[in-house]
Amino acid sequence: MDENASKKLLAQGQTPGWGQWLLAVVVGCLLTSYVWIGLLRGGGLNGGDTYPYFFPQKQLMAEEMKAGRIPLWHDRTALGYPLLAESQAGVFYPSNQILYRVLDVHTAYHVSFLLHYVAAFVFSWRFIRTQRLSNLASLLAAGVFVFGWFPARASLEWSIIGGVWLPIALWRTDSWLQQPSRRNFAILAIVLAVHLLAGHFTLAFITQLACLGYCVLRSPRGLLRQTAPVFGAIMLSGALAAVQLLPTLELRAHSQRGSDQKAFDPCYGHMPPMYMTQLIASWWYWHTPEVIESREMLKLNVLQSSADTNAVEAHLYVGLIPLVLVLTLANPNVRRRLPEKLVLPWMIIAVVGLVYSFGWLVPLTRYLPGFGFFMGPARYSILTTLGLAILAGASLDAVTRRSSVWSKAILVTVVGCLTLVDVTWSSRAVCDAVIVSDPPWNGLKDSWLAETLQKENQQYPVRLMTDAKNIANLYGVSSVPQYLGLGPAEYFSEEFKLQTKPESDAAVFPDDAQITRLRNLAVTHVLTTDPVSALSPELELVHAAPDSFLNRVWGRGNAPCYLYRFRDLPSFVTPEPILPAPVFGGNVTFPAEPSAKTDEQEPPTAVINVGQIKRTPVVVEFDAELSQAGYVQLADLMFPGWTVEVDGKPESAASSYGLHRIVKVPAGRHHVRWSYSPRSFQLGWITSLVTLIGVIVIAWPRRRNVA
């Protein structure tokens, strides 16, 4: 029998029927229901990045989608940032386009979360079947992988949203290896592209490396012939996802991850080498509350990176029984019962993922394309977990090869249930997000802070300084300071180092230097969780009471929140002849050019009707009346893609002044309109569309002429 015929028979033998697919879906639903039963009962996740990072993005994304606009800019975090470019919102991710249009934000977020768990299990099982494991062993291995690695990272939405595509991409890579065709090539490129559209490209990059590594280890003889098309599919996926990638690359060039690396350490989030022993000593030692709180894992200086990390990033556990199964592979007699070319490749993948997790190689790899873009080397442990899960399943097949189907089914069920309890216990000890039966989101409708701030925001643009970084965006207003993993470099400057609470009870808060800084950022309100004993005379107390939303987010019970407001709001027109402290969102300043100022000249004046200002995240427009030529300045971030029109004519002289947007306006009454339409997005969607058409042409079946 020739090689092609052998491959075809092998592929047929490992192709599941509809009954096996149905079983995998049912098992995936049952396991997901067990682990996340609280979500199915109406609860919600709280903790970690859930409310500070993901919900503010998803809220604005959903609002823009329902308004018929593309969510390009987030105008509520700090002085604004490019939402599409930051990527974690996943604006063009297919399921987001559906769920956030038809469901409320809280429901859409958790439905997406649960569906991706089921999909991750089903497609992990499907890929593992290609490794010539039995159906039962594949189900066990899929459970070990999905519920061993992801639940500890529940506060990081990108982990499960992106992680589901690792087994899918490997499955399609294996399909290409088994049967090279234009169709399989196109499908692989599309899979990798959708992974990129999910945003937060760390796992997408790891997946691409895994696909290439899989080709090398599975087909070492035809290395170039097999890997070149896969590399081509990776490049093609980048073109397909250009609508997401090009804006992100633009943001990176203007972010803290650009040329100045002081605010960015790619080694953050590594796994200390000694912490690898959690594979054995998980919930009963390393993940006990006492050890986690003492951060003992960071005190083990043996071969450890100097960067910081945390228990969530460093988590690696597959369960004690699967680990014992993996260790049985040290027995040559057990290995002989397994398919050829199974143990060694996956052992290599597991070890490589583990070693990179330590962060040792980051000082070298950070200068290579792709590697230096990301933090969190411990995320490579996803490969270790997948490798160990497959090896455990293979070992189970070897040990039970002479067992009957029913006895093996009973054994797999028992081992699977014990392992599920084992890995779940470990994950819950580490995870910084918990399921609460009454989610904080439910408190937004009764929040006095939301009602007060939104009411005032209708009269003049509100910007709030609070310790609740980004969380206050959910009130529908702008807030500082920001919390961004990939953000404009300006937000990591000294000007944005804000003191959000008094240093002591006796210290005046905010002090004079802080007042100047807050006015420069156009802050109108200050929110604290403790009363300010020595309040600056520049501020006044608006109200103090428990807030139904913020108290739930922080678990503060009935403790009051304190909202203060500037007595002299920074929305007043400033008639200074030089550029003064700017104000926000349509509240403008009109200074004359310094060179045009003389003692005899009258200081410029203007009258603005704030009610005439129209604002959306991507448009700010208003009428301005100046007694003489001057400048109109907005305390919103000037970023590539923002342009301005004066009386409908593009103004090329628009620029930035410090952090803000500024344009010169002639004397008299004029209409000023700022709008955001980045070229990176325009070029991106054109590239994606043209590439998609090309992929369809490549995959389209050709008709054969019949003589």
N, C-alpha and C positions, 0 to 999 in steps of 0.2 A: 504494500500500500504506500502511495507517495505521500510526501509531507503535507500537501494541501488537503488531501482526503482525510488524513489523520486529524488535522486541525478542525476540519468541518465536523467530523464525528465527535470530537471533543467538545466543540461549541454546542452541538445539539444535545449532548449529554448533560451540559451544565445550564441549558436554557430552561428556566422554570415554566411550568404550565400555569393556567389561570388559577387553579386550585392552590398552588403554592404562593402565588401572588396574594390571593385573598387571605391565606393564613398569615402571611407576613403583615398585611395591613391590619388584621384583627389583633395580632400580638402587639404591633406597634401602638395601636389605640389603647389597648389594655395597660401596657407599661406606662404610656404617657399619662393615662388617667390615674394610675396609682401614684406616680411621682408628683403630679400637679393637680390632684383632686381638689385642692383649695381654689384653684382658678376656675374649675368647672362648676363649683358651687357659688360663683359670683364674686370671689375674692380678687385681689390684685397684688402684684409685686410692689414692694416698697423697700428702698435701701439701695446703696451703691449709686450707680449712674442712672437709675430708672427715672427719677424725677428731675435731678439736676441736668441731665444731658439729653435723654431720648424724648421724653414727653414734650419739652419746649419745642424741639425740632418738629416732632410729629404734629403738634397742635397747629403750628403755623403752616406746615405743609398741607394739612387737611383743609385749613381755611382757604388757602390759595387755590387748591384744586377745585373746591366747591364753588369758588368765585370765578372759575374758568381761566385762571392764570397759572403760569408755570412757576413753581416756588424757587426763584433764583436767589433771593436776598432775604436774610433774617434781620429785621430792623428792631428787634427787642433785646438782643444780647449786646451789651455794651453800646458802641456807636454803630453797630451793624456788622455783618460779615456775610460772605457769599454762601448761602445755605446749600445750593447744589454742589458747589466746589468742595465744601467740607466733607461731603460724601456719605456721612453716616445716616442721613435722613433717607437715603435710597430713593431719591425722587422718581427715577425711571425704572425702579425695580418692579417687575410685573405685578406681584401680589400687592405691593403698596398702592399701585395705581388703581387697584380694584377695591381693596378693603377700606382705605381711608377716604374713598369717595362715597361709600354706601353705609359705613358704620361710624359711630362716634369714636373718638381717638382712643379712649381707654379700652373699648371692646375690640377695635381693630388691632391694637397692639398685642393683646393677649390671644386673640384668635390666630394671628400670624405666628406668635410664639409657639402655640400648641401644634398648629399644622406643620411647622417646620420640624418639630420633634418627631412627629409621626413619619414625615417624609425622610428625615435623617435615618431613622431606623430601617424603613423599607428599602431605601437605596443602599444603605450599608450592607444589608442582607443580600441585595442583588449583586453588589460588587464581590462580596465574599464568596458567593456561589461560583464566581469565575475562577476562584482559587482552588477549585476541585474539592471543596469541603461539602459534606452532606448537608441536607436542608436543615436538620435539627442543629447541627454544629454551627451552621451559618447564622441561625436565629440567635443562638447563645452569644456568638462573637459580636453580632450587631448590637445586642443589648449591652455587652461589656463596654464596647466602644462609645456608644451614644450616651448611656447613663453613667459611664465612668468619668467622661471628660467634661461634658457640657453643663450639668446641673450646678456644679460649683461656680460656674461663670454666668449664672442666671441674670445678674445685674448688667451684664455686657451683652446687649441684644445682638450685636454683630457676631457673637460666637456661634450661636445656633443658626442665625440667618445665613452666615457665610459658611459655617461648618457643614451644612447639608450638601454643599456642592463638591466637597472633597471626594466622597465615595462615588458621586455621579460622574465626576470628571475621570476618576480612575476606571470606572466601569466602561466609559466610552473610549478611554485610551486602550483598554484591553480589547474592546471590540475592534478598534483599528488594527491592533497587532494581530488579532485572529483573522480578520478579513479586511485588508486595506481596500478602501473604496472612496470615491468622491463623497458619497452620502455620509459615511462614518466620519470622514474628515470634517465635513460641514457641521455635523451634529456636535462634534467635540469643540469646534470653534464657538458655536452658539452657546454651549454649556459654560465654557470658560468666560464668555462675554457676559452672560447673565450673572455669573458670580461677581464679576467686576461691578455690574450695576447695583449689586446689593450694598456696595460701599464698604468703607474701612478695609483697605486692600491687603491687610496682613495675611489673612487666611487665603485670599486669592493668590497671593504671591507664593505662599507655602504650597498651595495646590498645584500651581504651575511647576514648581520644582519637583513635587512628588510625581507628577506625570512624566517628566523627563527622566527622573531617577528610576521610575518603574520600567520605562522602556530600556534603559541601560541594563538593569538587573535581569529583566526577563528575556531580552534578546541581545546578549553581548556579542554574538557573531555578526549580526546585521546591524551594528550600532548606528552607523550613519544613515542607512536606508530606512531604519525604523524611527529614529529620533528626529530626523530632519522634518518630516511631515508634522510631527507633534509640535516641534518648535514653530513651524509655520502656522499651525492652528492657534498657538499662543499669540503670535504676532497678529494674526487675523482677528482674534478676539479683542485685542486692544483697539483695532480700527472699528470693530463693531460697537465697542463701548466708548468710543471717542467722545460722545455727548456727555459722559461722566468724567472721563480721564483728562481731557484737555482743560476744563475748568479747574480740576484738582491740581494739575501741574502748574497752572497759573497761580493758584493760591499758595502752593508750596514755595514758589519763587519769591512770594511776598510775605512769607510766614516766618515763624521762629525756627523752622527747619530749613531755611534757606542757607545763605552763605555763613551767617552767624549762628554757630551751633551752641552757644553758651546756654541757651534756654532749652536745649534739647539733648537728652542723653539716650541714645538708642539701646543702651544696655539696661535701662530701667525695666523692671519686670522679669528678671532672670530667675532661675531656680538655683539656690545655693546647692553645691554638690552633696553636702551631707543631708540635705533635705530630700534627696532621692530615697533615703531609707523609709520615707512615708509609704512606699510600695508595700512595706511590711508593717511598719508602725504608724498606721494612719489614725483612725478615730480614737484608738486607745492610748496614743501618746502625742504625736505631733499636732493633732487637731483637737486636743482637749482645750477648753476655754482658757485654762491657766497658762498653757504654753503659747496659745495664739496671742493673748493679751500681753504677755511678756516679750513677744517677738523673738523668742529664743532662736528661731531659724536664722535670724539676721546676725546673731552673735557667733555663729560658727565660721570662723575666718579661714578654715582650711580650704585653700584653692578657690576662695570666693571672690566674686567681682566686688569692686568698691561701690557700685551703683546701688540704689535702693530697690526694693521689691515689696511684694505683699503676698499673703497666703493664697489669694485667689489666683493670681497669675502663676504662682509656683505649684499649683495643685497638680498632682499626678498619682492616680490610684485606679487600679483595675479590679480590686477585690482579692481576697486571700485565696479562694479556690481557683480562679483563673491563673493566679500567679503560680500556684502549685502545679497546675497543668502545664504551664510554660516550662517550669523547672524539670518536669519529667522528660523534656526533649533532650536533656543531657544524656539520657540513656540511648545508646546507638540502636538498640533493638526497637525502641519506640520510633525513632527517626526513619528506620527502614520501612515502616508501614505507611509512611506518608508519601504523597505525590512528589515526584522529582521537582527540583527547583522551587520549593516552597519555603522551607525553613530558613535557608541562608539569606535569600533576598529580604525577607521580612525581619530577620534578625538585624541585618545591616541597616534597614530603614529605621527600626526602633532605636538602635544605638546612635545613629547619626542624629536623629531628632533629640535624643536625650543629651548628647554631648553639646549640641548647639544651645540647648536650653540653659546650660550653665553660664552662658555669656562669655566664655573664654575666647571665642572666635570673633566676637563683635568688633574689637579694635582693628581687625584686619578686614572683615567683610563690610564694614560700614562704608568703605571706599569703593565697593563694587556696585554696579547698577542694581537698584532695587533694594538691597539689604539696608543701606543707610537711611532709607525712608521711614523705617518702622522702629518702634520700641517693642519691648516684650519678647525677648528671645525665648522665654519659657513657653510661648505659644507653639513652638515647634514640637512640644510634647504631645500635640495632637497626633503626630506621626508615630510617636512611641506608643501611645495608647492604641491606635489602630493596629500597629504591628503586633503588640502583645495580645490583643483580642483575637486576631487571626491565628496566631500561634497557639493560643489556648484552645480555640475551636478545633484546630488541626490535631492537637494532642488528644482531645476528647474523642475524635474520630479514630485515632490510632488505638486508644485504650479500649474502646467499645466496638471494635470492628467485627467481633464475633457475637455480639449481643443481638438479640431480636429487636425488631422495630419498637415494640411496645416497652420493653425494658429500657431501651435507650431513650425513648420519649419520656418515661418516668424519671430517669436519671437527669436528663437535660432540664426537665421542669423543676426538679428539686434544686439542682445546682443553680439554675437561673433565678429562682425565687430567693435563695439564700444570698446570691451575689447581688441581686437588686437591693435587698435590705442593707447589705454590707456597703455598697458604693453610695447608696442614698444617705446612709448615716454619715459617712465621711464627707460627702458634699455639703450636707446641711451644717456641719460643724465649721466649714470654711466659708461658705457663701455669705456675702454681705447684703443679700436681698432676702426678704422673707415674704411669705404670703400672708396678707392681712384680710380678714373677712369683710371689713368695712374700709375699702381703699380710700386714700386721701383724695382721689379724684372726685369722689362723691361729695366732698366738703366744699368744692369750688362754688357750687350754686348758692351756698349759705355763707360764704366768706365775706365778712365785713370789709376786709382789706380789698378784695376784688371789687366790691361795690363802690367803695370810696374812691379808689384809684381810677377805675373806669369812668366814673362820673366826672372827676377832675380832668381826666385825659380828654374828655369831649370839649372842655373849655380851653385847655392849653396842653401842649405835649408834656407828659409826665416822664421823668426818669428817676428811678429809685436806686439808692445805694443800700445794700443789705448784705448780710452774711449768707443769705439764701441764694447763692450764685446760680443764675439762670432759672431757678425755681420760680422767682417772682415774674418771669416772662409769662407764666401761666395765668397771671392776673390780666394779661392783655396789654402790659406796659413795658417800656424799656427799663433795664436794670444794669447796674454795675456793682462790683467787678464781674468779669466774665469767667466762664469755665469752658475752655476749648482745648482739645488735644492738638488740633491743627488750626491755628488762627492767625490773623494778620499780625505781623511782627510788632506793630505799634502797641498791641495789647500786652506785650511782655516788656514794655519799657518802664522806666521809673515813674512816668506820669500816671500809670495805671496801678501802682502799688498803693492801694487805698486802705486806710485804717477804718474798719467797719464797726469797731466797738471801742469804748474808752480804755486806755491803758490802766487806769485805776479810778476809784470812786472820786478822788479829789481832782483828777485831771479834767480840764475843760474839753468837751467834745462837741463838735469837731474843733480843733484848735485853728488858729489863724491860717497857718500854712495849708491845713486840710480844707478850710473854707475856700481858699483861692483855687485849690485843685478841683474841688467839687463844682465850683462855678464855671471853671474852664471846661468841665465835662457836662455842663448844663444839668446837674442834678437838682431836682426840685424837692425830693422827699428822702428821708432817711428812716429806715426800719430797723429796730433792734428788738431783741428778745428779753432784754433787761432794761429797767429804767435808767436814764442818764441823770446822775446826781448833779453834775456841773454842766448843764446844757449851754451851748454857745448862745449868746443873745441873738444871733442871726436866725435861729430856728425857734419854732413853737410846736407844742404838742397838739396833734390833730385828734387823736383818740388812742385809748389803751384798752384792750380786751383780748380774750382768747380768740384765736382765729380757727374756724372749723377746718380749713385746709392746711395751713402751715403747721398747726399743732399736730395734725395727724402725720404729716410727712416726717416730722422730727420726733414724734412720740412724746410730746410735751404735756399731755394731759390737758388741764385747764389753765395752764400758765398764760399770762397775758402777753400780747405783742404790743409794741409801742411804735406808733407812726408819727414822725415829726415832719414839718414842712418849713421851707425857707420863707421867712417873712417877706423878703424882697425877692420875688421869683426872678430867675435869670431870663425871663422872657421879655423884659423891657428893652426898648431900643436904646442903644448906647451912642450918644452923639460925639464920641471922641474922634479926633483927627487921625489917630493911629489905630491899628487893629486891636481891639480890646478882647477880653475873654468872650468866646463865642457862646451862642445859645443854640437850642436844639429844635430840630424838626419843623422848620418853617418860621420859628422865631428868629429874627434876623438882626444884624447890626449893619449900620450904614456909615462907615468912616470915609472921609475924603482921603485921597492919596496924600501921603505925608509931604511930598514935594510941592503939592498945590496949596498947602496951608500957609496963610499969612495972618498977621495980627488983625488986618482989616476984614478978612473973610468971615462970614457967618458960619458957625459950625453946622454941618449938614443935619437936617432933621428929616423925619419920615413918620408917616402915620400908617399903621398896618392893622387891618381887621383880621384878627386871628381866626375868626369864624370862616373866613374865605379860604383858608388853607386846606387843601385836599391832600390826603396822604394814603398811600398803600405801601406795602413793602418795597415796591420797585418804582414808585413815582411820588414826588413831592412837588406841588405847584401852588403858587400864591401870587397875589398882586402886591407890588411894592411901589411906594411913592417917595421919591427922593427930591430934596430941594436943589441938590447939585450932584454931579457924578460921584459915585462912591462904590463901595463894595457891599455885596450881600453875602453873608456867611452863615452856613449851617453847621451845627455841631453834630454832624453825621460823618462817618468815615469816608474819606475820598479813596476810592479803590478803582482799579482799572475796570472800565465798563460803565461808569457813571458819566453821563453827559448832561449838558444844560442848554436850554433854549431860552432866549430872551425875546419876548413878543413873537414866538414861533420861529425864530431864526437861530440856528446852531451857533453857540458861542465857543470859539476855539480857545479863548483866554481863560476858561475855567481851570482851576488848579486846586491844590491843597494848601492850607495854611495851618501848620502844625498837624493836628489830627483831622482837620475839618475841610469841608468843601467851600470854595469861595469863587465868586464871579463878579466882575465889574459891571455895574449897571448905570446907564446915563441918567441924567436928571429927568424928573417927571414920573409919570405913572407907567409901570411896565408889568408884564406878566412873566414870571420866572417859572420854569419847569425843569426839574431834575428827573432823569429817568435812567434806569439800569438795564443795559442790554449788552453783556460782554461779548466780545468777538470770539473768545474761546468757546462759548456756548454755540454761537452761530456756526463756527467752523466745525465744532464737534458734531452737531446734529446732521449737518450736510455729509460729513465723513461717514457717520454711522449709517445714514440712509443709503448712500452709494455703495458702501461695503455690504450692507444687507442684501441689496439687489444682486451684487456679485455672488454672494454666498448662495442665494436661491438659484442662480444660473448654474453654479458649480454642482449643486445637489440635485438639480432637476434631471429626472431619468431620461436618457436618450433612447429614442426609438431605433430599433434595429431593422434594417431593411431585410425583408424576407424575399428570397429569390423565387 
